[in-house]
Amino acid sequence: MGCAGSKHQEPKKEKKKSTTEIVTDARATSTSALLVTKETKVTHQVHRTITSSSNNARTSQTIATAANTTTTTNLPTRTYTQVYEWPTLTRSVDASRPFSYLQPAANFQANSTSSASRNTTQPVKSRTYDLSKNAYVLVFHHDQFENPTNNREGSANDLKQIKEFCQHYRCDRLDINENKTKAEVKRKMGEISRKDFTKNSCLIVFIMSHGSANDTIMAKDGQFYSFQDDVVEYCTSNRTLNDKPKLFVLQACRGDATMVADATPSMSYKGDIIIFQSSYQGAVSFRNTQSGSFFMQAFLRLAHEHNGESIVKINPLLNQEFTNRKIQQTPTLMTTLRKDFILRHLLK
């Protein structure tokens, strides 16, 4: 693409007008070496006194050299003591056969079983989260507002896709909260902070609305609540969710390309979190007024198609899809997960 003012630009082709409206949801060593041989042409004798720094002993050493001869300094013989003893390789059967470092499969299995029986009191830490219990799914869907000009047409299809997605996985009854005011959202999150999640493996939160800078979300009454302070903090402060993965998926703008710096205190440990957001900080998100948002539906489809892999691996796929479709939007990922979060372990 040429920059503005380039002389050689082909005329742009006129694009056909779409019947569907696309809107925004805003890295010296030193060595000490002793030279013991030396070629020299000196015809006189050299007397040298060497002082040992270790015991202050004084020793005289004379090196007689002749022209064009090579002389060698005689050093005291050192005695080396072996400090490593090679292990004895023994076997109990068939001594006539050569030793092999590879054990037969039968012996390997037997030894493995024996070893396992000895270490029953030392459980092996898994590299994946335990998802043997049901997931708890919380949804905040804002598509109808007190000011009708803020209504988000097409978003109902996103909610429909979330419901269909959850039908494939073990979840409690979906906790869907539609068109809540800021006060109602904060009241609900207060309940979440006190809820007992001991019977759940993980928490999944979907949020769909208009958004602004600093990850603020618009509620029904037009007021903005903070994603970090009013949602994430309430979840991470619940001790029954400790060591359990907490997945957040947001379809909302993150400003209008204006970056605003802000700092808020963090009260709880922010481990085991993964957050997918529809756009980069300060950028807008696009939504089709008929079919819904590109991000939410692509996320749900890719997460299901690749549910046998760690969920963090779908973000590159998301961005590649947006590139292929020439959508000027960059989905982002933030994670503090300590293990692999495999959705397939939640399949019914």
C-alpha positions in Angstrom: 0.0 0.0 0.0 1.3 3.4 -0.8 1.6 6.2 1.7 -0.5 9.3 1.3 1.0 11.5 -1.4 2.4 8.6 -3.5 2.5 9.5 -7.2 1.8 6.0 -8.5 -1.5 4.9 -7.1 -4.0 2.8 -9.0 -7.5 4.1 -8.8 -9.6 2.4 -6.1 -12.4 0.2 -7.3 -15.8 1.1 -6.2 -17.1 -1.4 -3.6 -20.6 -2.6 -3.6 -22.7 -1.3 -0.8 -23.5 -3.9 1.9 -27.0 -4.4 3.0 -25.8 -5.3 6.5 -24.7 -2.6 8.9 -21.3 -3.1 10.7 -21.1 -1.2 13.9 -18.6 -0.9 16.8 -18.8 -2.1 20.4 -16.1 0.8 21.0 22.8 -12.9 27.6 36.0 -13.4 30.7 36.9 -16.1 31.9 40.4 -16.0 33.4 42.8 -18.8 33.3 46.0 -19.5 35.2 48.5 -21.5 33.0 52.0 -22.7 33.7 54.4 -22.8 30.7 56.5 -25.9 31.1 58.3 -26.0 27.8 60.1 -23.1 26.1 62.2 -22.7 23.0 65.0 -20.1 23.6 68.2 -18.7 22.1 69.7 -17.4 25.4 73.4 -18.5 26.1 73.6 -17.4 29.8 72.1 -18.9 32.9 68.9 -17.5 34.4 68.5 -17.7 38.2 64.9 -17.3 39.4 63.5 -17.4 42.8 59.9 -18.5 43.2 58.0 -17.7 46.3 55.0 -19.8 47.2 52.2 -17.7 48.5 50.5 -20.5 50.3 53.3 -21.3 52.8 55.8 -18.5 52.3 58.5 -21.1 51.4 61.3 -19.8 49.2 62.7 -22.1 46.5 65.5 -21.4 44.0 65.3 -22.8 40.6 68.1 -22.5 37.9 67.4 -22.9 34.3 70.5 -23.4 32.2 69.9 -22.9 28.5 72.0 -23.0 25.3 71.5 -21.2 22.1 68.9 -22.8 19.8 68.0 -25.5 22.4 64.7 -26.4 24.0 64.6 -26.8 27.7 61.9 -28.2 30.0 61.2 -27.2 33.5 60.8 -30.3 35.8 57.8 -30.0 37.9 57.1 -32.1 41.0 55.0 -35.2 40.4 51.5 -34.9 41.6 49.4 -37.6 43.0 45.7 -37.7 42.0 43.1 -39.4 44.0 40.0 -40.9 42.4 36.9 -39.2 43.7 34.3 -40.9 41.5 33.7 -44.6 41.6 31.8 -46.1 38.6 28.8 -48.0 39.7 28.7 -51.8 39.3 26.4 -52.9 36.6 24.8 -56.2 37.7 21.9 -58.2 36.5 20.2 -61.2 38.0 19.3 -63.2 34.9 21.0 -64.6 31.7 24.6 -63.5 32.4 25.7 -64.8 28.9 23.7 -62.1 27.2 25.4 -58.6 26.7 24.2 -55.9 29.0 21.7 -53.5 27.5 20.9 -50.0 28.8 17.4 -50.5 27.6 15.3 -52.8 29.8 12.9 -55.2 28.3 9.4 -53.9 28.3 8.2 -56.5 30.8 10.9 -55.6 33.3 10.2 -51.9 32.7 6.6 -52.3 33.4 7.3 -54.4 36.5 9.8 -51.8 37.8 7.4 -49.0 37.1 4.6 -50.8 39.0 6.9 -51.5 41.9 8.1 -47.9 42.0 4.5 -46.6 41.8 3.5 -48.8 44.7 6.4 -47.4 46.8 5.3 -43.8 46.1 1.6 -43.9 46.6 2.0 -41.3 49.4 3.6 -38.9 46.9 1.0 -37.9 44.3 2.2 -36.6 41.0 1.1 -33.0 40.2 -0.9 -32.8 37.0 -0.1 -30.3 34.3 -3.8 -29.8 33.6 -6.6 -28.4 35.7 -9.0 -30.9 37.2 -12.3 -30.4 35.4 -14.1 -33.4 36.8 -16.8 -31.2 38.3 -19.2 -29.0 36.5 -18.3 -25.5 35.3 -20.2 -22.5 36.5 -21.2 -20.2 33.7 -22.1 -16.5 34.4 -23.4 -14.3 31.6 -23.9 -10.5 31.5 -25.7 -9.6 28.3 -26.5 -5.9 27.6 -28.3 -5.2 24.4 -31.3 -3.1 25.4 -30.6 0.3 27.2 -32.7 3.0 28.7 -31.3 5.2 25.9 -32.5 3.3 22.7 -29.7 4.8 20.7 -27.4 2.5 22.6 -29.3 -0.7 21.8 -27.0 -3.5 20.3 -28.9 -5.1 17.5 -27.7 -8.6 16.6 -26.3 -9.3 20.0 -29.2 -11.7 20.8 -27.5 -14.2 18.3 -24.3 -14.1 20.4 -26.3 -15.1 23.5 -27.9 -17.9 21.5 -24.5 -19.2 20.4 -23.3 -19.2 24.1 -26.3 -21.3 25.1 -25.7 -23.8 22.3 -22.0 -23.9 23.1 -22.7 -24.7 26.8 -25.0 -27.6 25.8 -21.9 -29.7 24.9 -20.2 -29.3 28.3 -21.0 -30.1 31.9 -22.3 -26.9 33.3 -24.6 -25.9 36.1 -27.7 -24.1 35.0 -26.5 -21.0 33.1 -26.6 -17.9 35.3 -27.8 -15.4 32.7 -28.2 -11.7 33.6 -29.7 -9.6 30.9 -29.9 -5.8 30.7 -28.9 -5.1 34.3 -28.2 -1.7 35.7 -24.8 -0.9 37.3 -26.2 -1.4 40.8 -27.7 -4.7 39.8 -24.4 -5.9 38.3 -22.5 -5.0 41.4 -25.2 -6.7 43.6 -24.9 -9.9 41.5 -21.1 -9.9 41.8 -21.4 -9.5 45.5 -23.4 -12.8 45.5 -20.7 -14.4 43.3 -18.0 -13.3 45.8 -19.9 -15.1 48.6 -21.1 -18.2 46.7 -19.7 -21.7 47.5 -18.0 -23.1 44.4 -16.6 -26.2 46.0 -18.8 -28.4 43.7 -17.5 -26.6 40.6 -14.3 -27.1 38.6 -14.0 -23.6 37.1 -15.8 -20.4 36.5 -16.6 -19.1 33.0 -17.9 -15.5 32.5 -19.2 -14.0 29.3 -19.8 -10.2 29.1 -21.4 -8.5 26.1 -22.0 -4.7 25.9 -20.6 -1.4 24.9 -17.2 -0.6 26.4 -14.9 2.2 26.9 -11.3 3.0 28.0 -9.9 1.2 31.1 -12.1 -1.8 30.4 -15.3 -0.2 31.6 -18.6 -1.8 30.6 -21.9 0.0 29.9 -24.9 -1.1 32.0 -28.6 -0.7 31.1 -28.9 2.7 32.7 -26.0 4.1 30.7 -23.6 4.0 33.7 -20.2 2.2 33.4 -18.9 -0.5 35.7 -15.3 -1.7 35.9 -14.4 -5.1 34.5 -11.4 -5.4 36.8 -12.8 -3.9 40.0 -16.4 -4.9 39.7 -16.1 -8.4 38.1 -12.6 -9.9 38.2 -11.9 -8.7 41.8 -15.2 -10.2 43.1 -14.3 -13.6 41.5 -10.7 -13.8 42.7 -11.6 -12.8 46.2 -13.8 -15.9 46.6 -11.6 -18.5 48.3 -13.7 -21.4 47.0 -12.4 -20.5 43.5 -8.7 -20.6 44.6 -6.5 -22.8 42.3 -9.4 -23.1 39.8 -9.3 -21.6 36.3 -11.4 -18.5 35.8 -12.2 -17.8 32.1 -13.5 -14.3 31.1 -14.7 -13.6 27.6 -15.6 -10.0 26.7 -17.3 -8.6 23.6 -17.0 -4.8 24.0 -15.0 -1.9 22.7 -12.0 -0.8 24.7 -12.2 2.9 23.9 -12.1 4.9 20.7 -8.3 4.6 20.0 -7.6 6.9 22.9 -5.3 5.5 25.6 -6.0 6.5 29.1 -3.7 5.5 32.0 -5.2 4.6 35.3 -4.1 2.6 38.3 -6.4 0.9 40.8 -5.4 -1.2 43.9 -5.5 -4.9 43.6 -6.9 -6.7 46.7 -6.8 -10.4 45.8 -4.4 -12.9 44.2 -4.8 -12.8 40.4 -3.6 -16.4 39.6 -5.4 -18.9 37.4 -7.1 -16.3 35.2 -7.5 -16.2 31.5 -9.1 -13.2 29.7 -10.1 -13.1 26.0 -11.1 -9.6 24.8 -12.5 -8.7 21.4 -10.1 -5.9 20.7 -6.8 -4.3 21.7 -6.7 -1.6 24.4 -8.0 1.7 23.1 -9.6 0.1 20.0 -13.2 -0.6 18.9 -14.9 -4.0 18.3 -17.2 -4.7 15.4 -20.7 -6.2 15.4 -23.0 -7.2 12.6 -26.4 -5.8 13.3 -28.1 -9.0 12.0 -25.8 -12.0 12.9 -24.0 -10.6 15.9 -20.4 -10.0 16.9 -17.5 -11.5 14.8 -15.4 -12.1 17.9 -17.8 -13.9 20.2 -19.0 -16.3 17.6 -15.5 -17.0 16.2 -14.3 -17.6 19.8 -17.0 -20.1 20.6 -16.5 -22.0 17.3 -12.7 -22.2 17.7 -12.8 -23.1 21.4 -15.1 -26.0 20.6 -13.1 -27.2 17.5 -9.8 -27.1 19.5 -11.2 -28.2 22.9 -8.5 -30.9 23.1 -5.8 -28.3 23.3 -4.9 -25.7 25.9 -7.4 -22.9 25.5 -4.5 -20.3 25.2 -3.7 -21.7 21.8 -6.9 -20.4 20.1 -5.9 -16.7 20.3 -3.5 -17.0 17.4 -6.2 -18.7 15.5 -8.6 -15.9 16.3 -6.3 -13.3 15.0 -5.5 -15.2 11.9 -9.2 -15.5 11.1 -9.7 -11.8 11.6 -6.8 -11.1 9.3 -8.1 -13.5 6.6 -11.5 -11.8 6.8 -9.9 -8.3 6.6 -11.5 -7.2 9.8 -9.5 -4.4 11.4 -9.8 -5.8 14.9 -7.2 -7.6 17.1 -8.5 -10.0 19.8 -6.2 -10.1 22.8 -5.3 -12.6 25.5 -4.1 -12.1 29.1 -3.4 -15.1 31.2 -2.0 -16.1 34.6 -2.9 -19.8 34.2 -0.4 -22.2 35.9 -1.7 -25.3 34.1 -3.4 -26.3 30.8 -7.1 -25.5 30.7 -8.5 -28.2 28.4 -12.2 -27.7 27.6 -12.6 -31.3 26.4 -12.3 -32.5 30.0 -15.7 -30.7 30.5 -17.5 -32.5 27.7 -20.7 -34.4 28.6 
